[in-house]
Amino acid sequence: MELKFGTAGIRGIMGPEPGLMNNETVRLATLGVAGWLKTNHGDGGVSGDKDLLVVISRDSRNNSLEFALETARTLEECGIRALMFEEIMPVPVLSFAVRYLKADAGVMITASHNAKEYNGYKLYGATGGQVLPEDADVVQAEIGKVSEEAKTTQSTCPHVSYVPEEVYQAYLEAMREASNATQPIDGDPLKVIYTPLNGSGFKPVTETLAADGYDLFTVPEQEQPDGNFTTTGQPNPEFPAVYRLALEYAKEKQPDIIVATDPDCDRVGSMVKTADGYRLLSGNDQGVLVLSYLCETRDMSGKTFISSFVSTPLADRIAKAKGMNVEKTPVGFKFIAAGMDRTQEQFGYAFEESNGMIIGQYARDKDGVVGARLLCQAADYYRKKGSSAAEELDRLNAEYGPVYSKTIDVVVDPSLPKPETTVTEFDDGSKVVVRPSGTEPKVKYYFFAPSRSRIEDLRNTYGV
């Protein structure tokens, strides 16, 4: 299999063979990154008077530490300074660190929400956002220039430098400043169950939610790093199965909300309490709930709301009604990050349907830490108004909708060509988007319709 730098760098099953994720693959990718940096900036760095600098982080997956060390050592051999986080650290902290340290790039060793067999290599540019396709193409071209000898040479550089602790503390401060509640969090505390799904979110999310004064319980079996994700299966907070243990504890704890983050803590998922139990919120539900909460508690008029074209139009309607500017982007948070770069201080809030969101200017990727915080704030706010998160979502759908949505993933043969992206709109306001996944052998179907029955009709029409 040919190594290709794609939508999110490289992601694949781990193994010793060429084309799989292993030290040789990581070294080759890093040599391509080094070539890209030197092509863009020369040996003198961005400003011409400093060494090139790359920040490296990793999550809890098997081999992530080994791959991160290989990345750092290969960069150092290429004459590029590397700083690595000493412990596992989420994607948003890496994105922040690139900006805070004025680095030229960042690398995150992760396969995000994929199954335990996977790992990957995400590349970030100097703004802290994942690189856009044109930069990924340059990296791929540089990989093609690597000699056979360089491909198989093992890194011997013993020196690895670490990111100072102050960077993590600065992240926490900047994230909190961007997302501090404008309404006081007092009185009877919100009850929260949180699970990091054995990933990198445990430390920053628990520190944040505990400092906010919530009645917080963390699922003990899923606190510590576990690259096999023994208790979760595929650690994707979009999947109902990952909440199995949390729901067991919920029988006793009776939380108002259950929150989960994926291994690299860029995605956040949640279940909210209803009269009948707990309701799993989709990424669209979460995005709409937080958007409504922000518009009710802050002056968002004139600010820009950004989402991808496969995110629910319900959010666009709410944002426009509240005086916000609305921008739509292609799928992938790197395009939202580019929109944040364009709008700067005018930027207000962004989310994507695949369970990612951000507020503020401190980072340029989706942030599961700030997502967990905003979801808890919203749940607490509506609870103290005598409502609930679930009831608020129903109210918003009745007032601005109805818009029902459903996303279906269909696994396809990776050796076959994937279909082109298509968008089909119908006279009744329904819309169907079909697009190939950029990171997995899947085709994704996005359905939007004014009723649940219409969603089912469309699914039957498309045979999924």
N, C-alpha and C positions, 0 to 999 in steps of 0.2 A: 504494500500500500504506500502511496506517495504521501509524504508529510505536507500538509497545507495549513497555512495560517488563514483561519476563516473568521466568522462573525465574532467569536469571542476567543481569538487566539487558537489554541489547540485543545481538544478534549477527546479522550479516547480510553479504551480499556487498557489496563496495565498489563504488561507482559514483556518478555525479553526480545521478541521478534521486532524487526524493522516495521515502522508504521504504528506500533503500540506505544503507550506511555512508559518510558524507561529513562535511565540516565542519559543514554545516547541521544534519545529524542529531545530531551531537555537541553542537552549541550548544543545540539544542532540548532534548536530554536533560539537559544541565547546568542549563538554566533551570528544568526540572522538579525537579531535585535541589535547587537553591537554594530553590525554593518549599517543598519538603518540609522542608528544614532550618529555614527561618524559621517554618513552620507548627508544627514540633515544639518549637523552642527560642526563637523570637523573635530579634530582632536582637542580644540580649545573650549568646547562646551558652548552653550547657548549664548552666554554673554561674551565669549571670547577670552575671558580671563579666569576661568575656573575649570576644574576637571569635570567631566561628565559624571553624573550621579544617578544611580538607579536604586529605588527602595523596593525591598522584597518582603512579601508576607506569605502566610500559608494558613490552611485550615487543618482540621483534625484527620484528614484522610490518610490512609496507609501510604507510606513513601513520601508524604508531603515535605517532611523535614529533609530527607535525602535530596529531593528534587530542588528544594530551596537552596541548600548548600551547593549543589552542582551549579545552579544559576549564579550564585554569588561568586564562586571560585572562577567560573568561566569568564564572567565580566571582568574580574580583577586581572586575569591573564591577558585580557584584551586591552588593559590600561584604563578601564572604566571603574570608578569607585562604586562599591556596592554597600548598602546598609540593610541589614536584615533584622526583622523583629525577632526577638529571642524566644517569644512564646507565640502560640497561635493567635491570630488577630483577624478580625473581620475585614471584608472588602472595603466598607466605608472608611475604616481607620487608615487603610493603605491609601485610598484616594485622598483623604485629608492630608496624610503625611507627605505625599508627593507635592501638594500645594504648599504646605507649611515649611518644608525643607527646601523649596524651590528646586526640586529634582527635575531631571530631564525625562524620566520615565519611571514606571512602577511595574512590578510583576507580582501577580497573585497566583500561587499554586493551589488550585482548587478545581473541582468539577461541579461546583455549585450544589444542585439538588439531585444529581445523578446517583445511581446505585453504587454500592461499595466497590465494584470492579473498576470504576472509572477514576481518573484524575485528569488534571488539565493545567493550562498555562495561559493566564489572562494578561494582556499587555495594556498598560495605561500610558498616555502621553503626559506632557508637562502640565496640562491644565487639570489633571486628575481624573479625566474621563477615559474610558476604553478607546483605543485607537479606531479611527474611521477606516472604511475600506481602502482608501488610497494609501494609507500608511501600512496597512496589513499587506497590500500588494508589494510594497517596497521591501518589507521584511521577507516575504516569500521569495522575491528576486534575489535578495542577499543570501538566503539559505541555499539557493541554487548555485551560488558562487563558491560555497565552502568545499575545500578539497577533501578527497577521500581520507587522507591522513588526519586532517583536523577533525573529521567526523568521529573517528574511533579513538582519538587520543583522550585519555582520562585526565581530568583536572588534577593538578598537583599543588596548586596554590593553597597553603595552609591557613592563610590569613582570612578571617571573617570578622567584619565589624558590625556592631549592633545599633539599632535605633535607640536613641536616649528615651528614658521613661517619660520625660517631659512631653514628648510628642503625643503619647496616649492621653495624658492628662489634659493637654491642650485640645485634643479632639473632643473629650467629654465636655469641656467648658464651651467650646464652639457649638457643639450639637445641642447642648442644653439652652444656650442663649438663643439659638434659632427656633427652638421648639417650646420654650417656657410657656406654661399656661397663663393666659391673661385673666382667667377666672381663678380664684383661690381654690386649692385642693384641701378642703378641710371637712370637718364633721365626720360622719361614719365613713371609714375608709373603704374604697373599692376593693373587693376581693378578687385576686388575680392568681391563676395558676400559669406558670411559665415553663416551657421546655425548650432548651437549645438543641434538642435532637442530637446530643453528643457532639456538638460543633463548637464554633468559636464565639458564639453569642453569650455564653454563660456569664462571663465576667462583666462586660459592659452593660448588658441588659439588666442583670440583677442589681448592679450598683446603681443604675439609673432609676429603676422602678422602686427600689428600697428607699432611695433618697427622696423620692416624691411622696413617700408616706403611705403607699398602698399596703394592704394586707396581702403579702406576697408569699406564695408557696412554689417551690421549684421541684419538678418531678425528679426524685433522687436518682433513679436508674438512668436518667438521660442528661445528668449534669456534666459528667466527665468525658473527655475526648474518647471516642471509640470509632476507629476507621472502618470497622465492620458493621456499624450501625445495628448492633445485635437486636435491640428492642424496637427498632423503627421500620425495618424493611427499607424501601427507598425513602430517604429523608427529605421529602418534599412537603412543605406545609400546606400545599394545595390539596393533598390527599387525605381523605378522612381517616385512613388506617393509622397515620402517625399520632393521632390523638387518643389511641386506645388506652394507654396508661394514664394519661391526664384525665380521661373521663372516669376511670376507676377511682382516682383520688377525688374527683369532683362529687362523687356520691356522698362523701363525708364533708368536704370543704365547702361545697356549694358556692363556687366562685361566680362572680358576675361575668367574667370573661376568661377564656383560655387563650394564651398566646404561644406561638411556636415560631422559631427561626430556623432556617436551613444551615448546613454546615459552615458556609462562609458568611452567613448572617447578612446577606443582602436582601433576601426575601423574608417576609413575615406573613404568617397566617393566623387566623383566629376563629374561635367559636364563641358565640354570645348566648347568654341565658335567655330562655323563653319560658312560657308557661308550660310547655311540653318537654323541656329538656334543654339541649344545646344545639344551636344552629351554626353550621359551618358557613362562614362568609367567603364568597369568591373574591378574587383580586379586585373585580369591579365593585363589589359591595363595599369592600374596605376603602377603596379610593373615593367613592361617593360619600360614605359616612364621614371620613376625615375632611373632605372638601366642605361638606355642609357645616361641620363643627367649626372649621376655621373661618368660614364666612359669617357664622353667627357670633364669633367671639373676637374677631379681628376685623380691621378695615382692609378688605382685599380688593376694593374697587380700584381699577386701574392697573392691578397686578396681572401678571401673565400666568395662565394655567396651561400646562403642557401635558399631553398624553399621546400615545401612539394611535394609529388609525384603527387598530383592532380593540381599543378600549371603548367602554360603553358611551354612546352619545348622551346618556342621561347626565353624565358629569358635565358635558359641554353645555347642556341646557341650564344646569344650575349655575355654572360659572358665568355664563352670559347674563343670566337674570340678576346676578350679584355684581355686575359691572366689571367683570374680569375680561381680559383679552384671552382668546383661546388659540393655541397653536397645536397642530397635529403633526406627528413625525412618523417616519418608518418604524418598524418594529426593532427594538433594541435600545437599551437605556443609553448607549453611546450617542444616539441621535437626540435624546432628551438632554443629555449633558451638553451637546453642541448648542441646543436651544437656550440652555442656561447661560452659556458663554455669550450668546448674542444679546440676551435680555438683561443680564447682570442684575442690578438692584431692582429692576422692574419685575424680576421673576418672583412668583408667589408660591407655587406648589406644583408638583408633578407626580403622576403615578402611571403605572402600566398594569394591564390586566393580569399579568403573571406575578402578582403579589409583591410589587416593589413600589416604593414612594420616597420622596425627599422634600424637604423644605429648607430654605436658607441657602447660603453661598459657601458653606464650609467644605463641601465635597462635591464630586461630580459622578456619583453612582448611587444606585438605590441603597437605602440604609435600613436594615432590619431593626437596628437599635432605635432610631428615631421613629420608625413605623410602629414598633411596640409601644413606645411612649405616647404617640399621638392616638393610637387606638384606645389605650387605657384612658387618656384624657377625654376622648369623645364618649366612651362608655360611661365614665364618671359624670360628665356634664349632663348627658341626657337622663341618667338615673336620678340625678338631683333635681331635674326639672319635672320629675314624676312620670317620665317615659322610660325608654330603654333603647339600646342600639338597634335591636330588631324592629321595634315599633317605629323608630325614626326612619329606617330604611323603607319600611312599608309606606310611611307618610310621603317620603320623597318620591317614591315610585308613583303614588297616586297623584301627587301635585304636578310633577314634571314629566311623567311617563304616560302610559306604562312602557317600560323597556325591559324585556327579559333577555338574558344572555346565557349562552352555553358554549364552552370550548371543548372540543373533542380531539384527542390525539390518536392518530392511526399509525402504527408501526409499519414501515415499508422496508423492502429489500434495499440495503445500502449500496448494492452494486448497480442498481437501476437508476436512470436519471430521474430527478425529482421534477414535479410539475412547476410551471410558472405560477406566481401569485395572481389570483383573480379576485375581483370584487364584484358582486352581483347585488344590485338594489332592486327592490320590488315596490309596486305601487302602494302597498299598504304600510310602507315604512320599514319593512323587514330588510335585513342585509345579511349576506353570507360572504365571508372572506375565507379563501383557501390559500394556504401558503406553506412552503416547506420549512421545517425547522432548520435553523442555522447551526445547531449544535448536536442534534441527535438524528437518527434515521427515522424521522417521523414526518407526516404531513398533518398540519393543524387546521381544523375547521372551526371558524368563529361564527356563531349564529346570534343574530339580534332580531327580536320580534316583539309585537305589542301584546302577545299572550303566550302562555306556556304551551298551549295546544298548537299554536303556529310554529313554535320551536320544534315540536315533535314532527309536524308535517314536513318541515324543511330537512330535518335529520333523515326522515324516510326517503325524501326525494334524492338526497345525496348519498344514501345508503350507509350512513354511519350511526 
